């Protein structure tokens, strides 16, 4: 059984920062990619940032230069540093990872709410 657990969400003023964390636990043999998605009210879930096992990254255009994704392979964690937050960044942020147990399966966390408001 594998679980992804996110933390770090909350209420922040425009221009502020938050650091989101996601930890994988359970029968983890290896983790391929890890990613953060978000879903705002009334909108579809969208990719925010993605990182491969070797550290290559992809970002949504809307967050480039403001968000940074990183991972600690020894701790099976992925971080999302969010800076210069805007009201339009308000959403539930979900962690996603492709994990071998050894079966290769996509796992999702339950999400953490980020609210950007004054």
Secondary structure, 3 states (H helix, E strand, C coil): CEEEEEECCEEECCCCCEEEEEEEEECCCEEEEEEEEEECCCCCCEEEEEECCCCCEEECCCCCCCEEEEEECCCCEEEEEECCCCHHHCEEEEEEEEEECCCEEEEECCCEEEEECC
